[in-house]
Amino acid sequence: MPDVAVWKGTTLRRSAKTPWQARQAVQLWLAAGDPAASFSALLLASELVTNVIQHVPAGEQRDWIKVRLGFADDFVRLEVIDPGTTTPEPRFQPLTQGSMKQSGRGLGLVVSLAIRYGTRLLACGHRVVWADLPRDQAPAEATDAVQDAADQLALCRP
């Protein structure tokens, strides 16, 4: 995995507002430039933080989510760190056209927008889900991927 030279990060209290707070932090960190990476990073921050809220049990000493953004020459790395869980690691699957599944689309967006992605467990049991986003991705490419996902989701609604 390529190295990242500069990191910015924050720890957020777990709540219904946490995805919004994560987007605000990422937007602030990227404010100096890179609108294409910003669009994708904001979307993925929201999706990955929402996954933690939905799939990682809450509880005492488990009411936090860390969000970090690392900067390299040709990519930015978004990391979302959670308290960990005994459930299997997240499965990154590409979005399939015509799929009737109503969950798993967030990780499909990761697959569509990231140049690399993955997950790892830290020695303390916390899970890190990460995605590297190209700094030179055209906003239209990111918008197309999001529109495709939205179109598929609309087909699944009754």
C-alpha positions as CSV (number, residue, x, y, z in Angstrom):
1,M,0.0,0.0,0.0
2,P,1.5,3.4,-1.0
3,D,2.6,5.7,1.8
4,V,0.8,8.9,2.8
5,A,2.9,11.8,3.9
6,V,0.4,14.2,5.6
7,W,-2.6,13.3,7.7
8,K,-5.6,15.2,9.1
9,G,-8.1,13.5,11.4
10,T,-10.8,13.8,14.0
11,T,-12.7,11.6,16.4
12,L,-16.5,12.1,16.2
13,R,-19.1,11.1,18.8
14,R,-21.4,8.5,17.3
15,S,-24.9,9.9,16.5
16,A,-27.3,10.4,13.6
17,K,-25.3,13.6,12.8
18,T,-21.9,11.8,12.5
19,P,-22.1,11.3,8.7
20,W,-22.7,15.0,8.3
21,Q,-19.9,15.9,10.7
22,A,-17.5,13.6,8.8
23,R,-18.4,15.3,5.5
24,Q,-17.9,18.7,7.1
25,A,-14.4,17.7,8.4
26,V,-13.4,16.3,5.0
27,Q,-14.7,19.3,3.2
28,L,-12.6,21.6,5.5
29,W,-9.5,19.5,5.0
30,L,-9.9,19.6,1.2
31,A,-10.9,23.3,1.0
32,A,-7.5,24.3,-0.3
33,G,-7.9,22.7,-3.6
34,D,-8.9,19.4,-5.4
35,P,-12.6,19.6,-6.2
36,A,-12.7,16.3,-7.9
37,A,-11.2,14.4,-5.0
38,S,-13.5,16.5,-2.7
39,F,-16.7,15.2,-4.3
40,S,-15.7,11.6,-4.0
41,A,-14.2,12.0,-0.5
42,L,-17.3,13.6,0.8
43,L,-19.5,10.9,-0.6
44,L,-17.4,8.0,0.7
45,A,-16.9,9.6,4.1
46,S,-20.7,9.7,4.5
47,E,-21.1,6.1,3.2
48,L,-18.4,4.6,5.4
49,V,-19.4,6.4,8.5
50,T,-23.0,5.4,7.9
51,N,-21.8,1.7,7.6
52,V,-20.2,2.0,11.1
53,I,-23.5,3.3,12.6
54,Q,-25.5,0.6,10.9
55,H,-23.2,-2.4,11.4
56,V,-20.9,-1.9,14.4
57,P,-22.6,-2.3,17.8
58,A,-22.7,0.7,20.0
59,G,-22.2,0.6,23.7
60,E,-20.0,1.8,26.6
61,Q,-16.6,3.0,25.2
62,R,-17.9,2.4,21.6
63,D,-19.5,5.7,21.0
64,W,-16.9,7.1,18.6
65,I,-15.8,7.0,15.0
66,K,-12.5,8.3,13.7
67,V,-12.1,9.9,10.3
68,R,-8.7,10.6,8.8
69,L,-7.7,12.0,5.4
70,G,-4.1,11.4,4.2
71,F,-2.5,13.3,1.3
72,A,-0.1,11.9,-1.2
73,D,1.1,13.3,-4.5
74,D,-1.5,11.6,-6.7
75,F,-4.2,10.4,-4.3
76,V,-5.9,11.1,-1.0
77,R,-6.6,8.3,1.4
78,L,-9.8,8.3,3.5
79,E,-9.9,6.1,6.6
80,V,-12.8,5.4,8.9
81,I,-11.8,3.7,12.1
82,D,-14.4,2.1,14.4
83,P,-14.3,0.2,17.7
84,G,-14.4,-3.1,15.9
85,T,-16.9,-6.0,15.8
86,T,-17.0,-9.7,15.7
87,T,-19.0,-9.8,12.5
88,P,-17.1,-10.5,9.2
89,E,-15.2,-7.8,7.5
90,P,-17.0,-5.6,5.1
91,R,-17.3,-7.0,1.6
92,F,-16.5,-4.6,-1.2
93,Q,-18.6,-5.6,-4.2
94,P,-19.1,-3.7,-7.4
95,L,-22.5,-2.4,-8.1
96,T,-24.3,-4.7,-10.5
97,Q,-26.8,-3.3,-12.9
98,G,-30.4,-4.4,-12.1
99,S,-29.5,-5.7,-8.6
100,M,-32.6,-5.7,-6.3
101,K,-30.4,-5.6,-3.1
102,Q,-31.2,-2.6,-1.0
103,S,-28.0,-2.8,1.1
104,G,-24.3,-2.8,0.2
105,R,-24.5,0.1,-2.2
106,G,-22.2,2.2,-0.1
107,L,-19.3,-0.2,-0.5
108,G,-20.2,-0.5,-4.2
109,L,-19.6,3.2,-4.4
110,V,-16.2,2.7,-2.8
111,V,-15.4,0.2,-5.5
112,S,-16.6,2.5,-8.2
113,L,-14.7,5.6,-7.1
114,A,-11.5,4.4,-5.4
115,I,-8.3,3.3,-7.1
116,R,-7.5,1.1,-4.0
117,Y,-9.6,0.1,-1.0
118,G,-9.5,-2.3,1.9
119,T,-9.9,-3.0,5.5
120,R,-7.6,-4.1,8.3
121,L,-7.9,-4.8,12.0
122,L,-5.6,-3.1,14.4
123,A,-4.0,-5.0,17.3
124,C,-6.5,-3.4,19.7
125,G,-9.4,-4.8,17.7
126,H,-10.4,-1.6,16.0
127,R,-11.3,-1.8,12.3
128,V,-9.9,0.5,9.6
129,V,-11.8,0.8,6.3
130,W,-9.9,2.8,3.8
131,A,-10.1,4.1,0.2
132,D,-7.6,5.8,-2.0
133,L,-9.1,8.4,-4.3
134,P,-7.3,9.8,-7.3
135,R,-6.6,13.5,-7.1
136,D,-7.1,13.9,-10.8
137,Q,-10.4,12.2,-11.2
138,A,-12.8,14.2,-13.3
139,P,-16.0,15.3,-11.5
140,A,-18.1,13.9,-14.3
141,E,-16.7,10.4,-13.7
142,A,-17.6,10.5,-10.0
143,T,-21.0,12.0,-10.8
144,D,-21.7,9.2,-13.3
145,A,-20.9,6.6,-10.7
146,V,-23.2,8.2,-8.2
147,Q,-26.0,8.6,-10.7
148,D,-25.7,4.9,-11.7
149,A,-26.0,4.0,-8.0
150,A,-29.0,6.3,-7.5
151,D,-30.7,4.9,-10.6
152,Q,-30.3,1.3,-9.3
153,L,-31.6,2.2,-5.9
154,A,-34.6,3.9,-7.3
155,L,-35.4,0.7,-9.2
156,C,-35.4,-1.2,-5.9
157,R,-38.0,1.0,-4.2
158,P,-41.6,-0.2,-4.2
